[in-house]
Amino acid sequence: MLDLTFTDDDIKALRTQRFAHPHPMVQLKMETVYLRSQGLAHEEILRICHISKATYYRYLEEYREGGVQRLKQLHLYQPKSELQEQRPTLEAYFVAHPPATVAEACAKIKELTGIERQPTQVRQFLHSLGLKPRKVGAIPAKADVEAQEQFRKNSWSRV
């Protein structure tokens, strides 16, 4: 069992921060530890706060380690994409050579970096680069070759 001592200043800070802190997860931590400081039973605190025993003891351990200031710290997992590490290289390449399809972009990413990703992830990555799907224009049929070539030059040139 954790041996916790609560000073009057800590109890006052917990009471205030359980409603005043801008992040709801920190509010829950403050509420949990505040209820403990008021002598409520563990089971009652778990029921009121809707948290598991493991979460409850983790919050108490955080308080024991660093007090109210430690409870204010958030350590949220934010995965980092390997593609983001290669962003400058890929961005330069795709701006100079826009892919016609997402499948083409997948193949080029694998060729340039060795990273293989599914089309959905590649589409999201290309969107984060500011690239958008290009609209397909029809080449005039049964027209003379000069009109078709003129259309390609005007329509496909990069603005």
C-alpha positions in Angstrom: 0.0 0.0 0.0 1.3 3.5 -0.8 2.1 5.7 2.1 0.9 9.2 1.2 0.9 12.4 3.1 -1.1 15.3 2.1 -0.2 18.9 3.1 -2.9 21.6 3.4 -1.4 23.3 0.3 -1.6 20.1 -1.7 -5.2 19.5 -0.7 -6.1 23.1 -1.7 -4.3 22.7 -5.0 -6.0 19.3 -5.7 -9.4 20.8 -4.8 -8.9 23.7 -7.2 -7.2 21.9 -10.1 -9.7 19.1 -10.3 -12.1 21.6 -12.0 -9.8 24.4 -13.1 -7.1 22.6 -15.1 -7.7 22.8 -18.9 -7.0 19.1 -19.6 -9.7 16.6 -18.6 -7.2 13.8 -17.9 -5.4 16.0 -15.4 -8.7 16.9 -13.8 -9.4 13.2 -13.4 -6.0 12.6 -11.8 -6.6 15.5 -9.4 -10.1 14.3 -8.5 -8.8 10.8 -7.8 -6.0 11.9 -5.5 -8.2 14.6 -3.9 -10.8 11.9 -3.0 -8.0 9.8 -1.5 -6.8 12.7 0.5 -10.3 13.0 2.0 -10.1 9.4 3.2 -12.5 7.7 0.8 -12.2 3.9 0.4 -10.3 2.7 -2.7 -13.4 0.9 -4.1 -15.5 4.0 -3.7 -12.9 6.2 -5.5 -12.7 3.6 -8.4 -16.5 3.7 -8.7 -16.8 7.5 -8.6 -14.0 8.1 -11.0 -14.7 5.1 -13.3 -11.1 4.0 -13.4 -9.3 0.7 -13.0 -7.2 -0.3 -10.0 -4.0 -0.1 -12.1 -4.9 3.5 -13.2 -5.7 4.4 -9.6 -2.4 3.2 -8.2 -0.5 4.8 -11.1 -2.1 8.2 -10.2 -1.2 7.7 -6.5 2.4 6.7 -7.5 2.7 9.9 -9.6 1.6 12.0 -6.7 4.0 10.2 -4.3 6.9 10.8 -6.8 6.3 14.5 -7.5 3.2 15.9 -5.8 0.6 18.0 -7.6 3.1 19.2 -10.2 3.8 15.6 -11.3 0.0 15.0 -11.7 -0.1 17.9 -14.2 2.3 16.2 -16.6 0.9 14.3 -19.5 2.7 11.6 -21.3 0.4 10.8 -24.2 1.7 8.4 -26.8 2.1 10.0 -30.2 3.4 7.7 -32.8 5.8 9.1 -35.4 5.7 8.0 -39.0 9.0 6.8 -40.6 7.8 8.7 -43.7 8.0 12.0 -41.7 11.8 11.4 -41.2 12.1 11.2 -45.0 9.7 14.1 -45.6 12.2 16.6 -47.2 13.5 14.1 -49.7 10.1 12.8 -50.6 8.6 16.3 -50.8 11.3 17.5 -53.1 10.9 14.5 -55.4 7.1 14.5 -55.5 6.9 18.3 -56.2 9.3 17.8 -59.1 7.7 14.5 -60.3 4.0 14.4 -59.2 2.8 10.8 -59.2 -0.1 9.9 -61.4 -1.6 7.4 -59.0 -1.2 6.5 -55.3 0.1 3.1 -56.4 2.9 4.9 -58.3 3.7 7.0 -55.2 3.8 3.8 -53.1 6.3 2.2 -55.5 8.4 5.4 -55.6 8.5 5.7 -51.8 9.7 2.1 -51.5 12.3 2.7 -54.2 13.6 5.9 -52.6 13.5 5.0 -48.9 12.9 1.3 -48.6 9.8 2.0 -46.6 6.7 0.1 -47.7 3.3 1.6 -46.9 -0.2 0.8 -48.0 -2.1 3.2 -50.3 -4.2 4.7 -47.5 -1.1 5.8 -45.5 0.6 7.0 -48.7 -2.5 9.0 -49.7 -2.6 10.7 -46.2 1.1 11.4 -46.4 0.8 13.0 -49.9 -2.1 15.1 -48.6 0.1 16.3 -45.7 2.6 17.4 -48.3 -0.1 19.5 -49.9 -0.4 17.3 -53.0 -3.9 16.7 -54.2 -5.4 14.2 -56.7 -5.2 15.6 -60.2 -8.3 15.7 -62.3 -8.1 13.7 -65.5 -8.8 15.6 -68.7 -10.0 13.9 -71.8 -7.8 14.2 -74.9 -10.0 15.3 -77.9 -10.8 12.2 -79.9 -10.8 12.1 -83.7 -9.0 15.4 -83.8 -5.8 16.1 -85.6 -2.5 15.3 -84.0 -1.6 19.0 -83.6 -4.7 19.7 -81.6 -4.0 16.8 -79.3 -0.4 17.8 -78.7 -1.5 21.4 -78.1 -4.0 20.2 -75.6 -1.4 18.1 -73.7 1.0 21.1 -73.5 -1.7 23.4 -72.2 -3.5 21.0 -69.8 -0.6 19.1 -68.4 1.9 21.8 -67.8 2.7 22.5 -64.2 1.4 25.8 -63.0 
